[in-house]
Amino acid sequence: MNLVAQNHAIAASSDPVSDARAVAALAATRAHALDRPGGFPSEEVAELHRTGLLAAPLPTVLGGAGLSERGRVGTLLDVLAQVGQGSLALGRLYEGHVNALGLILSYAAPAVRDRLAADACAGHLFGVWNTQSPADGLGLADGLLSGGKTFASGAGWVTRPLVTARIADGRTQMLVVDLVAGERADLTAWRAQGMRASASGAVDFSGLRVGPEAQVGEPDDYFREPTFSGGAWRFAAVQLGGIEAVFDAARAHLRATGRDGDPHQLARMGEAAIAVEGARLFVERAAAFAADASARPDQVLAYVNLARLAVERAGLEVLERAQRSVGLAGFLEPHPLERLTRDLATYLRQPGPDRALAHAAAYVLAEDGPADALWRRTP
């Protein structure tokens, strides 16, 4: 293990999925209380650190459990889905943390990588903030940052955000900026229908100086494919957990109210079960594609794009069937569906769905082989 990481590491768990399930159980018990402006799952993030899940994406030599390695993609999928089942807000934060560490492992110079790995082992929460503030997007000139980011999940809590900054020649540079919790964040505009506890807001970086030790990779590495778009399977895995939570809440309601034998309810739950399992199968195969070094990049991107849209559709189908099955009770607090459906409906709104669908369709139309050959993972 890297000596710096060793000094700060929490022991890596031998069973991260079980740890994720335990954290999810805690998150589920607290989710209602945190469903408010300014809410944030701080105890849950602390538990992610205590169990070693904050460090888990790192390789073992850096104090982690190797969840970012290609051979462990199935375990990472299960961890993300489990956390999403407990709380989509926490799942969004953890997925951003995993994404940031993955980019660091892929592109950062060894000294930068090792320093940031030690920070993850010490309990710092990472995230990826790439949406420019409308008035003044983040820029970097002569080592000085100006402007900021918006829709930054974990604003005021993430202390190691990976940000994209515009540099003088118009390209984009990745940086990991050291922040102090509680500073530079503005959550006043985050009055969302759902995902309230994700603390998504604006962050102003103006006046901060950064040196080479903050730089991750070379300009425009952030947009390199298939890593850039292919990583969408991770947020789809979190969404899958949210879909499963809605499905389970509807099932529990029907059983508790004695309506589980009604033929109309049976039909709706059967249709919902098809959607849930279809989403899981799509995410599992998308994750496998993304982890397959022999797969063609255009094939990876096309399949992941289809998968994210299949999960979105499955989520909408499960929402509709759960709400029809439970009825008005599911729209009233404190019924668990009231918050679960709001959070899922909000988190399903990911950027560029039409572009993703068109990209996948273009790949399908350009391929000369039969349908059964479209997704064969061959070099």
C-alpha positions in Angstrom: 0.0 0.0 0.0 1.1 3.5 -0.7 2.6 4.9 2.5 0.6 8.1 2.4 -2.7 6.2 1.9 -1.7 3.7 4.6 -1.5 6.4 7.2 -5.1 7.4 6.6 -6.9 4.3 5.3 -9.9 2.7 6.9 -9.5 -1.1 6.5 -11.0 -2.1 3.1 -14.0 -4.3 3.4 -14.0 -7.9 2.1 -17.7 -7.5 1.3 -18.5 -4.0 0.0 -21.9 -5.1 -1.2 -22.9 -6.0 2.4 -21.5 -2.7 3.6 -23.5 -0.9 0.9 -26.6 -2.7 2.0 -26.0 -1.6 5.6 -25.4 2.0 4.6 -28.5 1.9 2.5 -30.6 0.7 5.5 -29.4 3.6 7.5 -30.1 6.0 4.6 -33.6 4.7 4.2 -34.4 5.4 7.9 -33.2 9.0 7.6 -34.3 9.9 4.1 -37.7 11.4 5.1 -36.1 13.7 7.7 -33.5 14.9 5.2 -36.1 15.5 2.5 -35.9 19.3 2.8 -34.0 22.3 1.5 -30.5 22.2 2.9 -30.8 18.5 3.9 -27.7 16.4 3.4 -26.9 12.8 4.4 -23.8 13.6 6.5 -24.1 10.6 8.8 -24.5 8.3 5.8 -21.3 9.8 4.1 -19.5 9.2 7.4 -20.7 5.6 7.3 -19.4 5.3 3.7 -16.0 6.3 5.1 -16.2 4.1 8.2 -17.0 1.0 6.1 -14.2 1.8 3.6 -16.6 2.5 0.7 -15.2 6.0 0.1 -11.8 4.4 -0.6 -13.2 1.2 -2.2 -12.9 2.4 -5.8 -9.1 2.8 -5.3 -6.7 -0.1 -6.1 -5.6 -2.1 -3.0 -2.1 -0.6 -3.2 -3.6 2.8 -2.6 -5.8 1.7 0.3 -8.9 0.7 -1.6 -10.8 -2.5 -2.6 -10.2 -2.2 -6.3 -13.8 -1.6 -7.3 -12.7 0.6 -10.3 -10.8 -2.4 -11.8 -12.3 -4.0 -14.8 -12.7 -7.4 -13.1 -14.8 -5.9 -10.3 -17.4 -4.0 -12.3 -20.2 -6.3 -11.2 -19.4 -5.6 -7.6 -19.3 -1.9 -8.2 -22.7 -2.1 -9.9 -24.2 -3.9 -6.9 -22.7 -1.4 -4.5 -24.2 1.6 -6.5 -27.6 0.0 -6.8 -27.7 -0.9 -3.1 -26.9 2.7 -2.1 -29.5 4.0 -4.6 -32.1 1.7 -3.0 -31.5 3.4 0.4 -31.4 6.9 -0.9 -31.1 8.3 -4.4 -29.6 11.5 -3.0 -26.9 9.5 -1.3 -26.5 7.4 -4.4 -26.0 10.5 -6.6 -23.3 11.7 -4.2 -21.5 8.4 -4.1 -21.7 7.9 -7.8 -20.0 11.3 -8.3 -17.3 10.3 -5.8 -16.7 7.1 -7.7 -16.7 8.9 -11.0 -14.1 11.4 -9.7 -11.8 8.7 -8.4 -12.1 6.9 -11.7 -11.0 9.9 -13.7 -8.1 10.5 -11.3 -6.9 6.9 -11.6 -7.2 7.1 -15.4 -5.5 10.5 -16.1 -3.7 11.9 -13.1 0.1 11.9 -12.8 1.3 9.4 -10.1 2.1 12.0 -7.5 -1.3 13.7 -7.9 -3.0 10.4 -7.9 -1.3 9.3 -4.7 -2.1 12.5 -2.9 -5.7 12.4 -3.8 -6.0 8.7 -3.0 -4.8 9.5 0.5 -7.5 12.2 0.7 -10.1 9.6 -0.2 -8.8 7.2 2.4 -8.9 10.0 5.0 -12.6 10.6 4.3 -12.8 13.4 1.9 -15.9 13.4 -0.3 -15.1 13.8 -4.0 -17.5 14.8 -6.8 -17.5 15.8 -10.5 -18.8 19.3 -11.2 -19.0 20.0 -14.9 -22.0 22.3 -15.4 -20.8 25.9 -15.9 -22.6 28.7 -14.1 -24.8 30.5 -16.7 -23.4 34.0 -15.9 -19.7 33.2 -15.3 -18.5 29.6 -16.0 -15.3 28.4 -14.4 -12.1 29.5 -16.0 -8.4 29.2 -15.3 -5.7 31.8 -16.2 -2.2 32.1 -14.8 -3.1 29.7 -11.9 -6.1 31.7 -10.8 -9.7 30.4 -11.0 -12.6 32.7 -11.8 -16.3 31.9 -12.0 -18.1 28.8 -10.8 -20.2 25.8 -11.3 -23.9 25.1 -10.9 -26.0 21.9 -10.2 -23.0 20.9 -8.1 -24.2 18.0 -6.0 -22.8 18.1 -2.5 -22.1 21.8 -2.7 -20.7 22.8 0.7 -19.9 19.2 1.6 -17.7 17.9 -1.2 -14.2 18.9 -0.2 -12.4 17.5 -3.2 -14.4 18.3 -6.3 -13.1 17.4 -9.7 -14.0 20.4 -11.9 -13.6 21.3 -15.6 -12.1 24.7 -16.2 -11.8 26.6 -19.5 -8.2 27.6 -20.2 -6.8 30.3 -22.5 -6.8 28.3 -25.7 -10.5 27.3 -25.2 -9.8 23.7 -24.2 -11.0 22.2 -20.9 -8.7 21.2 -18.0 -9.6 18.9 -15.2 -8.7 20.0 -11.7 -9.3 18.7 -8.2 -9.7 21.7 -6.0 -9.2 21.6 -2.2 -12.3 23.2 -0.6 -13.3 23.7 3.0 -16.7 22.3 4.0 -19.4 25.0 4.3 -17.6 27.6 2.2 -18.3 29.0 -1.3 -21.6 27.2 -1.8 -25.0 28.7 -2.5 -28.0 26.3 -2.2 -30.7 28.9 -2.3 -31.8 28.0 -5.8 -32.1 24.3 -5.1 -35.8 24.0 -4.5 -36.3 20.8 -6.4 -39.3 18.5 -6.5 -37.0 15.6 -5.5 -33.4 14.8 -4.6 -33.6 17.6 -2.1 -31.0 16.0 0.2 -28.3 16.0 -2.6 -27.4 19.6 -1.7 -27.1 20.6 -5.4 -26.2 24.2 -5.8 -23.8 26.8 -7.1 -20.2 27.1 -6.1 -18.0 30.2 -6.7 -14.3 29.5 -7.2 -13.2 33.0 -7.9 -9.9 34.0 -6.4 -8.7 30.5 -5.7 -5.1 29.6 -6.8 -4.3 26.2 -8.1 -0.9 24.7 -9.0 0.2 21.7 -11.0 -0.6 19.5 -8.1 -4.3 20.1 -8.8 -4.2 19.1 -12.5 -5.7 15.9 -13.6 -4.5 14.8 -17.1 -4.1 16.9 -20.1 -6.5 19.5 -21.6 -9.7 17.8 -23.0 -8.9 14.4 -21.4 -12.3 14.8 -19.7 -14.1 14.3 -23.0 -12.1 11.2 -24.2 -14.3 8.4 -25.3 -15.5 5.8 -24.4 -14.7 6.9 -20.8 -16.7 10.1 -21.0 -20.1 8.7 -22.2 -19.5 5.1 -21.4 -19.5 5.8 -17.6 -23.2 6.6 -17.8 -23.9 3.0 -16.7 -22.9 4.1 -13.2 -25.7 6.6 -12.7 -28.0 4.1 -14.4 -27.0 1.6 -11.7 -28.0 4.1 -9.0 -31.3 4.8 -10.8 -31.9 1.0 -10.9 -31.6 1.0 -7.1 -34.2 3.7 -6.9 -36.5 1.8 -9.3 -36.2 -1.3 -7.1 -37.1 0.8 -4.0 -40.3 2.1 -5.6 -41.2 -1.4 -6.8 -40.6 -2.8 -3.3 -42.7 0.0 -1.6 -45.6 -0.7 -4.0 -45.4 -4.5 -3.3 -45.3 -3.9 0.4 -48.3 -1.6 0.3 -50.4 -4.2 -1.7 -49.5 -7.0 0.7 -50.2 -4.8 3.8 -53.6 -3.7 2.5 -54.7 -7.2 1.3 -54.9 -6.1 -2.3 -52.2 -8.5 -3.6 -54.7 -10.9 -5.0 -56.6 -8.4 -7.1 -56.2 -9.4 -10.8 -55.6 -5.8 -11.9 -52.9 -5.3 -9.3 -51.3 -8.6 -10.3 -51.2 -7.4 -13.9 -49.6 -4.1 -12.9 -47.0 -5.7 -10.6 -46.2 -8.3 -13.3 -45.5 -5.5 -15.8 -43.5 -3.6 -13.2 -41.4 -6.7 -12.5 -40.6 -7.0 -16.2 -39.5 -3.4 -16.3 -37.3 -3.8 -13.2 -35.6 -6.9 -14.4 -35.1 -5.4 -17.9 -33.4 -2.4 -16.3 -31.1 -4.6 -14.3 -30.1 -6.7 -17.3 -29.4 -3.7 -19.4 -27.2 -2.1 -16.7 -25.3 -5.4 -16.1 -24.5 -5.7 -19.8 -23.7 -2.0 -20.2 -21.2 -2.3 -17.3 -19.7 -5.4 -18.9 -19.3 -3.6 -22.2 -17.6 -0.6 -20.5 -15.2 -2.9 -18.7 -14.3 -4.9 -21.8 -11.0 -3.6 -23.2 -11.5 -5.6 -26.4 -14.9 -4.0 -27.2 -15.1 -1.4 -29.9 -15.5 2.1 -28.5 -18.4 3.0 -30.8 -20.1 -0.2 -29.8 -19.6 0.5 -26.1 -21.1 4.0 -26.4 -24.0 2.9 -28.4 -25.0 0.1 -25.9 -24.5 2.3 -22.9 -26.7 5.0 -24.5 -29.4 2.4 -25.1 -29.0 1.1 -21.6 -29.4 4.5 -19.9 -32.6 5.1 -22.0 -33.9 1.7 -21.2 -33.5 2.3 -17.5 -35.2 5.7 -17.9 -38.2 4.0 -19.6 -38.3 1.3 -17.0 -38.3 3.9 -14.2 -41.2 5.7 -15.8 -43.1 2.5 -16.2 -42.6 1.4 -12.6 -43.5 4.9 -11.4 -46.8 4.8 -13.3 -47.7 1.3 -12.2 -46.8 1.9 -8.6 -48.8 5.1 -8.4 -51.8 3.5 -10.0 -51.6 0.5 -7.8 -51.3 2.4 -4.5 -53.5 5.3 -5.5 -53.8 8.6 -3.6 -52.2 7.2 -0.4 -48.8 7.1 -2.3 -49.0 10.8 -2.8 -49.4 11.6 0.9 -46.8 11.9 3.5 -45.5 9.9 5.3 -46.1 7.1 2.8 -42.7 6.0 1.6 -43.8 6.2 -2.1 -44.4 10.0 -1.8 -40.7 10.8 -1.5 -39.4 7.8 -3.4 -41.4 8.7 -6.5 -40.3 12.4 -6.4 -36.7 11.5 -6.0 -36.8 8.9 -8.8 -38.7 11.2 -11.2 -36.1 13.9 -10.6 -33.0 11.7 -10.9 -34.3 10.1 -14.2 -33.9 13.5 -15.8 -30.3 13.1 -17.1 -28.8 15.4 -19.8 -29.0 14.8 -23.5 -31.4 11.8 -23.8 -32.4 12.6 -27.4 -28.7 12.9 -28.4 -28.0 9.6 -26.7 -30.8 7.9 -28.5 -29.7 9.4 -31.9 -26.1 8.3 -31.3 -27.1 4.7 -30.6 -29.5 4.6 -33.6 -26.8 5.9 -35.9 -24.5 3.0 -34.8 -27.3 0.5 -35.4 -28.0 1.8 -38.9 -24.3 2.0 -39.8 -23.7 -1.7 -39.0 -24.1 -4.2 -41.9 -24.4 -7.3 -39.8 -27.7 -8.9 -38.6 -29.4 -7.9 -35.3 -27.9 -10.7 -33.4 -24.4 -9.5 -34.2 -24.9 -5.9 -33.1 -23.8 -6.4 -29.5 -21.4 -9.3 -29.7 -18.3 -8.3 -27.7 -15.6 -9.2 -30.3 -12.5 -7.2 -31.3 
